[in-house]
Amino acid sequence: MTDKYKRDPQTGKYVESGKAEMATRPISVRLPADLDAKVRAMPNRTQFLRDAIAKALQELEEPQSA
């Protein structure tokens, strides 16, 4: 979704994907231990977290129906 770079499976290097540019500084958060264990066990946790944050922000920006 917002990945500007994708890892090339053959070379292991990152290549441009034509998507959004990444920020220069990362954001980090501490999670409760049970959530931390679940997220760290995911094979592609970085993309999962990016997608989850993007979805949450999109939901915040959408008008709420009453």
Buried (B, 14 or more C-beta within 10 A) or exposed (E): EBBEEEEEEEEEEEEEEEEEEEEEEEEEEEEEEEEEEEBEEEEEEEBEBBBEBEEEEEEEEEEEEE
